[in-house]
Amino acid sequence: MKNLRSLLAIIDKELDGLSFDSNDRNDLSAALFDVAIEHSKAIVVLFENSLNASSYALVRPLFESFIRAAWIQHCACDEQIATLIKKDQFPLHLGEMLESVEKERNWVGTLSNIKKMALKNMHSYTHGGIQIVARRLKDGSLFHSIDREEINEVIKFIALLAFLSFNEIALIAKT
């Protein structure tokens, strides 16, 4: 957790005062990348305070914010962006956006594989499903089960998305 906290502090320092050409595409995507970074910081704080269910619940919004930001920046046409602003509705499903981004950015499918393996659990965590409920029960008693290996995997995923979000903002700023 200490390394992730250090990474996030470096990202904050580097982003402070960073400027970029303002237009709908850049504004929306930079803001969503920044939201992804903020979710990363919130997850760290929640884990550090043993609020694991809430930590897990933010993983999906973190992932979706990153994918949406990348799609806006690299794939959306101007008409789709205008519609998004007007209606607050994305024209594609998450998987479609992710597929477009991976193709456009020549990413090898790592995020698609994560989506395939973990999205169902992410939904369960976010919506109070069995994945989060099962961690609170043991032999008929309320119990907070902590899986350190799973938490470490979540931390790695958070670090990846925070770093990628930072990188994308830097590209928008052309630094």
N, C-alpha and C positions, 0 to 999 in steps of 0.2 A: 504494500500500500504506500510505503514511503517513496518508492521510485515513481509511482504513478502521481503522487502528490507533487513531487519535484518536477516531473514532466509538465504537469498542468500549470505550475507556477512559471516555468520557462515560457510556455505558450502564452500565458497572460501577459508577461513582460514584453514579449515580442509583438503581440497584437495591440498593446496599448498605444493609441494614437496613430495606428496604421490607417492610411487613406487609400482610396481607390476611385476610379471613375464611377460616378453614380449614374446608374440606369436601372430599370426594373429588374433585369436579369441579375446584375451584380448585387443590387440591394437585397433582393429576396434570397439569393443563394448565400451571400455572406452572412445575412442574419440567421438563416437556418443552420449554417455551419457553426455559428456562434452559439446557437441554442444547443446543438449537439455537444459542444465543449462545456457549456453550463450544466447540461445533464450529467456529463462525466464527473464534474466537480461535485454535484449533488449526490451522486452515487457513492463517491468516496466518503463524503461527510456522513451519509447514512450508514455505510458499512462500519465506519469508525465508531459510530454510536450504537452498534448492534441492532440497527433497524434494517435487518436483512430483507424482509418482505418488501419494504418500500424501495430498497436498493434494486432488487430484482424487477420491481414494477417499472422502473425507469429505463431499463435496458431496451425495451422495444421502442419507446419514443426516441431514445438516442439513435438507434439504428434507423428508424424511419426518417428522422430529421436529416441525418446524413445522406440517405439515399435520395430524398426529395431535393435537398440542396444541390447534390451532384447532378441530378436530372435537370433541374432548372438551369444550372450553369452550362452544362455540356450538350443537352439534348432537346430541350423545349424550344419550340418555335415561338416567335413573338406573339402570335395569336393565342397560343396556349398560355403564355405568361399573362397576357391581358385578361383572358377568361379566368385564370386563377385569381388574379387580383380582384376582379369584379364579383366572382361567385364564391370565392374561398373554397374551391373544389378542384382537386387534381383530376386531370382527364384520364389518367392511367392508374392501374392498380400498382401496388408496390413492386410486385414481381416484374411487371412490364417495364417500370422505370429502371429497376435494377438491371434487367437484361439490356436495355438501351445504353445505360451508363457503362456497363462492362464492355460492351461492343465498342462504343465511342472512345473510351479511355484505354482500350486494349488491356483491360484487367483480366486476369486468367480465370475468373469464376470463384475466387475465394469467398467473396461476400454472398454469392448465390449458394455456395455450399453451406455456409453458415445459416442462411435463410432456410434452406431445405432441412437442415438438421435441427435447428433451434427455434424457428418461428412459432411453432405450436406451443412450445414451453413459454416463449416470451408472451404470447397471448394469455396463457394460463396465469403467469405471474402478474400481468397487468390487470386482469379482470377477476382476480380472486378465485382462480380455478384450482383443481386438485394438486397441481404442481406446488402451489404455495401452501395449501391447506395441509397436505401430507407432512410438511416439514414442521408442523405444530402439534402433531399428535404422536403419542407413543404409549402403547399398552393402555389405552383408555384415558390417558392423562394429557393435559395441555403441556407441551414440551417444545422448546425451540431448538430444533436440530440444525446444526451448522456443519456444512460440508466444505471444509477448507479447500479441497481440490477444486470443487465447483466454483467457489469464490475466486480462487486464483485464475481460473479460466475466464470468468467474467471480467476480472481486472485486466487481463491481457486483451480481451476484446474491447474494453473501454479505452485502453491505451492506444490500440490500433485506430479506432474511430476518432479519438481526440487528435492524434497525430495527423491522420488523413484530413480531418477538418481544418486543422491549422495549415497544412500544406495547400489545401484548396484556397483558403483565404489569401495566403501569400501569393498564389498564382493570380488571383483576382487583382491583388494590389500590384502585381508585377514587380515584386521585390527580389 
